[in-house]
Amino acid sequence: MLTCSTCGKEFTHSSIPENLPFVQLDLPHKPEFPSEGLALDCPNCGHSATHQRHDLIYRFSPAVQVQ
């Protein structure tokens, strides 16, 4: 997840596959970014900003269960 510096809302950069063994979830690998950063538009407000790899945070998203 990344956080928009304008509206403050989080948005998804990438997902961690759900079928990884539990052991691999201890230290998931963050995606690589270009050395100058990665320019992305916020899907909530449209603001464009350059993000660095260290800006990425992990956020647990429980799977939706269909009954």
Biopython code that builds the backbone (N, CA, C, O; Angstrom):
import numpy as np
from Bio.PDB.StructureBuilder import StructureBuilder

atoms = [
    (1, "MET", "N", (0.840, -1.178, 0.000)),
    (1, "MET", "CA", (0.000, 0.000, 0.000)),
    (1, "MET", "C", (0.884, 1.239, 0.000)),
    (1, "MET", "O", (1.993, 1.237, 0.535)),
    (2, "LEU", "N", (0.368, 2.288, -0.610)),
    (2, "LEU", "CA", (0.996, 3.602, -0.574)),
    (2, "LEU", "C", (-0.029, 4.590, -0.019)),
    (2, "LEU", "O", (-1.233, 4.345, -0.094)),
    (3, "THR", "N", (0.442, 5.693, 0.532)),
    (3, "THR", "CA", (-0.446, 6.721, 1.061)),
    (3, "THR", "C", (-0.291, 7.985, 0.238)),
    (3, "THR", "O", (0.827, 8.435, -0.011)),
    (4, "CYS", "N", (-1.404, 8.556, -0.185)),
    (4, "CYS", "CA", (-1.397, 9.793, -0.969)),
    (4, "CYS", "C", (-1.023, 10.962, -0.059)),
    (4, "CYS", "O", (-1.580, 11.121, 1.026)),
    (5, "SER", "N", (-0.080, 11.770, -0.512)),
    (5, "SER", "CA", (0.351, 12.923, 0.281)),
    (5, "SER", "C", (-0.663, 14.071, 0.242)),
    (5, "SER", "O", (-0.578, 14.998, 1.047)),
    (6, "THR", "N", (-1.616, 14.014, -0.685)),
    (6, "THR", "CA", (-2.616, 15.074, -0.790)),
    (6, "THR", "C", (-3.886, 14.744, 0.001)),
    (6, "THR", "O", (-4.302, 15.523, 0.858)),
    (7, "CYS", "N", (-4.503, 13.594, -0.284)),
    (7, "CYS", "CA", (-5.769, 13.265, 0.389)),
    (7, "CYS", "C", (-5.576, 12.362, 1.610)),
    (7, "CYS", "O", (-6.501, 12.197, 2.406)),
    (8, "GLY", "N", (-4.380, 11.774, 1.765)),
    (8, "GLY", "CA", (-4.090, 10.942, 2.924)),
    (8, "GLY", "C", (-4.665, 9.540, 2.870)),
    (8, "GLY", "O", (-4.531, 8.780, 3.829)),
    (9, "LYS", "N", (-5.307, 9.182, 1.758)),
    (9, "LYS", "CA", (-5.896, 7.845, 1.653)),
    (9, "LYS", "C", (-4.864, 6.854, 1.119)),
    (9, "LYS", "O", (-4.000, 7.201, 0.314)),
    (10, "GLU", "N", (-4.980, 5.605, 1.592)),
    (10, "GLU", "CA", (-4.102, 4.544, 1.121)),
    (10, "GLU", "C", (-4.656, 3.973, -0.178)),
    (10, "GLU", "O", (-5.867, 3.953, -0.400)),
    (11, "PHE", "N", (-3.737, 3.506, -1.036)),
    (11, "PHE", "CA", (-4.148, 2.797, -2.238)),
    (11, "PHE", "C", (-3.171, 1.661, -2.503)),
    (11, "PHE", "O", (-2.008, 1.711, -2.103)),
    (12, "THR", "N", (-3.665, 0.646, -3.183)),
    (12, "THR", "CA", (-2.888, -0.565, -3.428)),
    (12, "THR", "C", (-1.880, -0.361, -4.538)),
    (12, "THR", "O", (-2.214, 0.112, -5.624)),
    (13, "HIS", "N", (-0.645, -0.725, -4.251)),
    (13, "HIS", "CA", (0.397, -0.744, -5.278)),
    (13, "HIS", "C", (0.478, -2.135, -5.877)),
    (13, "HIS", "O", (0.513, -2.279, -7.099)),
    (14, "SER", "N", (0.510, -3.165, -5.037)),
    (14, "SER", "CA", (0.583, -4.549, -5.496)),
    (14, "SER", "C", (0.054, -5.451, -4.395)),
    (14, "SER", "O", (-0.117, -5.025, -3.253)),
    (15, "SER", "N", (-0.202, -6.699, -4.749)),
    (15, "SER", "CA", (-0.740, -7.669, -3.801)),
    (15, "SER", "C", (0.259, -8.789, -3.569)),
    (15, "SER", "O", (1.080, -9.104, -4.430)),
    (16, "ILE", "N", (0.170, -9.376, -2.397)),
    (16, "ILE", "CA", (0.964, -10.550, -2.064)),
    (16, "ILE", "C", (0.078, -11.758, -2.357)),
    (16, "ILE", "O", (-1.046, -11.826, -1.860)),
    (17, "PRO", "N", (0.563, -12.717, -3.156)),
    (17, "PRO", "CA", (-0.271, -13.890, -3.478)),
    (17, "PRO", "C", (-0.730, -14.609, -2.217)),
    (17, "PRO", "O", (0.043, -14.786, -1.276)),
    (18, "GLU", "N", (-1.992, -15.021, -2.206)),
    (18, "GLU", "CA", (-2.575, -15.677, -1.034)),
    (18, "GLU", "C", (-2.079, -17.103, -0.847)),
    (18, "GLU", "O", (-2.189, -17.646, 0.253)),
    (19, "ASN", "N", (-1.537, -17.723, -1.889)),
    (19, "ASN", "CA", (-1.162, -19.125, -1.798)),
    (19, "ASN", "C", (0.288, -19.333, -1.364)),
    (19, "ASN", "O", (0.803, -20.445, -1.484)),
    (20, "LEU", "N", (0.957, -18.303, -0.866)),
    (20, "LEU", "CA", (2.320, -18.463, -0.365)),
    (20, "LEU", "C", (2.306, -19.229, 0.951)),
    (20, "LEU", "O", (1.414, -19.029, 1.776)),
    (21, "PRO", "N", (3.293, -20.108, 1.153)),
    (21, "PRO", "CA", (3.382, -20.772, 2.460)),
    (21, "PRO", "C", (3.569, -19.733, 3.561)),
    (21, "PRO", "O", (4.166, -18.681, 3.332)),
    (22, "PHE", "N", (3.063, -20.026, 4.748)),
    (22, "PHE", "CA", (3.116, -19.080, 5.867)),
    (22, "PHE", "C", (4.532, -18.595, 6.139)),
    (22, "PHE", "O", (4.728, -17.423, 6.458)),
    (23, "VAL", "N", (5.517, -19.466, 6.020)),
    (23, "VAL", "CA", (6.909, -19.109, 6.302)),
    (23, "VAL", "C", (7.359, -17.959, 5.402)),
    (23, "VAL", "O", (8.084, -17.074, 5.857)),
    (24, "GLN", "N", (6.948, -17.954, 4.142)),
    (24, "GLN", "CA", (7.362, -16.905, 3.223)),
    (24, "GLN", "C", (6.700, -15.570, 3.525)),
    (24, "GLN", "O", (7.186, -14.531, 3.078)),
    (25, "LEU", "N", (5.612, -15.573, 4.265)),
    (25, "LEU", "CA", (4.924, -14.321, 4.584)),
    (25, "LEU", "C", (5.634, -13.543, 5.685)),
    (25, "LEU", "O", (5.304, -12.382, 5.925)),
    (26, "ASP", "N", (6.612, -14.166, 6.365)),
    (26, "ASP", "CA", (7.357, -13.451, 7.393)),
    (26, "ASP", "C", (8.131, -12.275, 6.809)),
    (26, "ASP", "O", (8.158, -11.198, 7.405)),
    (27, "LEU", "N", (8.750, -12.463, 5.668)),
    (27, "LEU", "CA", (9.581, -11.434, 5.052)),
    (27, "LEU", "C", (9.258, -11.290, 3.570)),
    (27, "LEU", "O", (10.103, -11.599, 2.731)),
    (28, "PRO", "N", (8.054, -10.826, 3.226)),
    (28, "PRO", "CA", (7.752, -10.660, 1.801)),
    (28, "PRO", "C", (8.674, -9.614, 1.181)),
    (28, "PRO", "O", (9.066, -8.647, 1.835)),
    (29, "HIS", "N", (9.006, -9.819, -0.063)),
    (29, "HIS", "CA", (9.913, -8.931, -0.774)),
    (29, "HIS", "C", (9.134, -7.749, -1.357)),
    (29, "HIS", "O", (8.156, -7.938, -2.081)),
    (30, "LYS", "N", (9.569, -6.551, -1.041)),
    (30, "LYS", "CA", (8.927, -5.372, -1.618)),
    (30, "LYS", "C", (9.341, -5.250, -3.086)),
    (30, "LYS", "O", (10.485, -5.549, -3.428)),
    (31, "PRO", "N", (8.434, -4.818, -3.951)),
    (31, "PRO", "CA", (8.786, -4.629, -5.356)),
    (31, "PRO", "C", (9.903, -3.588, -5.500)),
    (31, "PRO", "O", (10.011, -2.664, -4.693)),
    (32, "GLU", "N", (10.715, -3.750, -6.521)),
    (32, "GLU", "CA", (11.779, -2.789, -6.799)),
    (32, "GLU", "C", (11.173, -1.528, -7.418)),
    (32, "GLU", "O", (10.195, -1.598, -8.163)),
    (33, "PHE", "N", (11.761, -0.384, -7.103)),
    (33, "PHE", "CA", (11.369, 0.901, -7.687)),
    (33, "PHE", "C", (12.581, 1.457, -8.424)),
    (33, "PHE", "O", (13.712, 1.124, -8.070)),
    (34, "PRO", "N", (12.378, 2.290, -9.434)),
    (34, "PRO", "CA", (13.508, 2.971, -10.064)),
    (34, "PRO", "C", (14.226, 3.839, -9.029)),
    (34, "PRO", "O", (13.607, 4.280, -8.061)),
    (35, "SER", "N", (15.510, 4.086, -9.218)),
    (35, "SER", "CA", (16.281, 4.865, -8.248)),
    (35, "SER", "C", (15.719, 6.275, -8.055)),
    (35, "SER", "O", (15.849, 6.851, -6.975)),
    (36, "GLU", "N", (15.104, 6.825, -9.083)),
    (36, "GLU", "CA", (14.524, 8.171, -8.973)),
    (36, "GLU", "C", (13.108, 8.156, -8.409)),
    (36, "GLU", "O", (12.490, 9.211, -8.260)),
    (37, "GLY", "N", (12.584, 6.960, -8.091)),
    (37, "GLY", "CA", (11.239, 6.841, -7.560)),
    (37, "GLY", "C", (10.256, 6.460, -8.646)),
    (37, "GLY", "O", (10.605, 6.420, -9.825)),
    (38, "LEU", "N", (9.037, 6.184, -8.249)),
    (38, "LEU", "CA", (7.987, 5.751, -9.157)),
    (38, "LEU", "C", (6.834, 6.753, -9.098)),
    (38, "LEU", "O", (6.216, 6.938, -8.050)),
    (39, "ALA", "N", (6.552, 7.397, -10.234)),
    (39, "ALA", "CA", (5.465, 8.377, -10.301)),
    (39, "ALA", "C", (4.143, 7.634, -10.468)),
    (39, "ALA", "O", (3.975, 6.845, -11.397)),
    (40, "LEU", "N", (3.213, 7.896, -9.560)),
    (40, "LEU", "CA", (1.891, 7.265, -9.597)),
    (40, "LEU", "C", (0.816, 8.297, -9.305)),
    (40, "LEU", "O", (1.039, 9.262, -8.573)),
    (41, "ASP", "N", (-0.356, 8.075, -9.893)),
    (41, "ASP", "CA", (-1.520, 8.919, -9.617)),
    (41, "ASP", "C", (-2.359, 8.248, -8.546)),
    (41, "ASP", "O", (-2.568, 7.036, -8.589)),
    (42, "CYS", "N", (-2.836, 9.017, -7.592)),
    (42, "CYS", "CA", (-3.725, 8.503, -6.561)),
    (42, "CYS", "C", (-5.070, 8.167, -7.210)),
    (42, "CYS", "O", (-5.651, 9.016, -7.885)),
    (43, "PRO", "N", (-5.571, 6.949, -7.018)),
    (43, "PRO", "CA", (-6.866, 6.595, -7.603)),
    (43, "PRO", "C", (-8.047, 7.286, -6.910)),
    (43, "PRO", "O", (-9.162, 7.274, -7.430)),
    (44, "ASN", "N", (-7.803, 7.886, -5.739)),
    (44, "ASN", "CA", (-8.879, 8.556, -4.996)),
    (44, "ASN", "C", (-9.050, 10.010, -5.421)),
    (44, "ASN", "O", (-10.166, 10.451, -5.692)),
    (45, "CYS", "N", (-7.933, 10.764, -5.480)),
    (45, "CYS", "CA", (-8.038, 12.195, -5.792)),
    (45, "CYS", "C", (-7.341, 12.581, -7.095)),
    (45, "CYS", "O", (-7.527, 13.696, -7.583)),
    (46, "GLY", "N", (-6.536, 11.671, -7.668)),
    (46, "GLY", "CA", (-5.879, 11.947, -8.940)),
    (46, "GLY", "C", (-4.539, 12.652, -8.830)),
    (46, "GLY", "O", (-3.884, 12.878, -9.848)),
    (47, "HIS", "N", (-4.111, 13.009, -7.620)),
    (47, "HIS", "CA", (-2.832, 13.696, -7.432)),
    (47, "HIS", "C", (-1.686, 12.791, -7.864)),
    (47, "HIS", "O", (-1.660, 11.610, -7.519)),
    (48, "SER", "N", (-0.742, 13.341, -8.615)),
    (48, "SER", "CA", (0.427, 12.587, -9.048)),
    (48, "SER", "C", (1.587, 12.883, -8.104)),
    (48, "SER", "O", (1.857, 14.041, -7.783)),
    (49, "ALA", "N", (2.273, 11.822, -7.659)),
    (49, "ALA", "CA", (3.402, 11.986, -6.749)),
    (49, "ALA", "C", (4.438, 10.908, -7.054)),
    (49, "ALA", "O", (4.118, 9.855, -7.606)),
    (50, "THR", "N", (5.668, 11.189, -6.688)),
    (50, "THR", "CA", (6.749, 10.222, -6.844)),
    (50, "THR", "C", (6.956, 9.523, -5.506)),
    (50, "THR", "O", (7.185, 10.163, -4.479)),
    (51, "HIS", "N", (6.873, 8.206, -5.542)),
    (51, "HIS", "CA", (7.004, 7.385, -4.336)),
    (51, "HIS", "C", (8.320, 6.621, -4.387)),
    (51, "HIS", "O", (8.825, 6.288, -5.459)),
    (52, "GLN", "N", (8.862, 6.351, -3.207)),
    (52, "GLN", "CA", (10.067, 5.549, -3.066)),
    (52, "GLN", "C", (9.677, 4.183, -2.492)),
    (52, "GLN", "O", (8.614, 4.026, -1.893)),
    (53, "ARG", "N", (10.549, 3.217, -2.686)),
    (53, "ARG", "CA", (10.285, 1.864, -2.207)),
    (53, "ARG", "C", (10.002, 1.846, -0.702)),
    (53, "ARG", "O", (9.160, 1.075, -0.243)),
    (54, "HIS", "N", (10.693, 2.682, 0.061)),
    (54, "HIS", "CA", (10.477, 2.698, 1.516)),
    (54, "HIS", "C", (9.111, 3.265, 1.895)),
    (54, "HIS", "O", (8.709, 3.152, 3.053)),
    (55, "ASP", "N", (8.389, 3.869, 0.955)),
    (55, "ASP", "CA", (7.035, 4.367, 1.222)),
    (55, "ASP", "C", (6.008, 3.236, 1.287)),
    (55, "ASP", "O", (4.919, 3.416, 1.834)),
    (56, "LEU", "N", (6.352, 2.073, 0.733)),
    (56, "LEU", "CA", (5.422, 0.945, 0.720)),
    (56, "LEU", "C", (5.202, 0.412, 2.129)),
    (56, "LEU", "O", (6.141, 0.272, 2.912)),
    (57, "ILE", "N", (3.942, 0.117, 2.435)),
    (57, "ILE", "CA", (3.608, -0.523, 3.707)),
    (57, "ILE", "C", (2.788, -1.776, 3.402)),
    (57, "ILE", "O", (2.103, -1.855, 2.382)),
    (58, "TYR", "N", (2.870, -2.744, 4.299)),
    (58, "TYR", "CA", (2.068, -3.955, 4.167)),
    (58, "TYR", "C", (0.762, -3.749, 4.906)),
    (58, "TYR", "O", (0.737, -3.193, 6.003)),
    (59, "ARG", "N", (-0.320, -4.199, 4.298)),
    (59, "ARG", "CA", (-1.636, -4.084, 4.938)),
    (59, "ARG", "C", (-2.343, -5.414, 4.739)),
    (59, "ARG", "O", (-2.482, -5.879, 3.608)),
    (60, "PHE", "N", (-2.797, -6.038, 5.840)),
    (60, "PHE", "CA", (-3.520, -7.282, 5.772)),
    (60, "PHE", "C", (-4.927, -7.020, 5.257)),
    (60, "PHE", "O", (-5.611, -6.109, 5.723)),
    (61, "SER", "N", (-5.347, -7.819, 4.300)),
    (61, "SER", "CA", (-6.691, -7.713, 3.769)),
    (61, "SER", "C", (-7.320, -9.104, 3.812)),
    (61, "SER", "O", (-7.010, -9.941, 2.964)),
    (62, "PRO", "N", (-8.195, -9.367, 4.778)),
    (62, "PRO", "CA", (-8.774, -10.704, 4.877)),
    (62, "PRO", "C", (-9.579, -11.055, 3.626)),
    (62, "PRO", "O", (-10.268, -10.213, 3.049)),
    (63, "ALA", "N", (-9.471, -12.305, 3.231)),
    (63, "ALA", "CA", (-10.206, -12.774, 2.049)),
    (63, "ALA", "C", (-11.698, -12.694, 2.310)),
    (63, "ALA", "O", (-12.162, -12.973, 3.416)),
    (64, "VAL", "N", (-12.437, -12.315, 1.298)),
    (64, "VAL", "CA", (-13.894, -12.262, 1.396)),
    (64, "VAL", "C", (-14.414, -13.681, 1.269)),
    (64, "VAL", "O", (-14.076, -14.383, 0.316)),
    (65, "GLN", "N", (-15.231, -14.111, 2.217)),
    (65, "GLN", "CA", (-15.767, -15.452, 2.180)),
    (65, "GLN", "C", (-17.166, -15.419, 1.606)),
    (65, "GLN", "O", (-18.035, -14.682, 2.073)),
    (66, "VAL", "N", (-17.366, -16.233, 0.582)),
    (66, "VAL", "CA", (-18.682, -16.337, -0.068)),
    (66, "VAL", "C", (-19.436, -17.488, 0.556)),
    (66, "VAL", "O", (-18.907, -18.593, 0.682)),
    (67, "GLN", "N", (-20.685, -17.229, 0.949)),
    (67, "GLN", "CA", (-21.491, -18.289, 1.571)),
    (67, "GLN", "C", (-22.522, -18.797, 0.620)),
    (67, "GLN", "O", (-23.294, -19.691, 0.966)),
]
sb = StructureBuilder()
sb.init_structure("model")
sb.init_model(0)
sb.init_chain("A")
sb.init_seg("    ")
for serial, (resi, resn, name, xyz) in enumerate(atoms, 1):
    if name == "N":
        sb.init_residue(resn, " ", resi, " ")
    sb.init_atom(name, np.array(xyz, "f"), 0.0, 1.0, " ", f" {name:<3s}", serial, name[0])
structure = sb.get_structure()
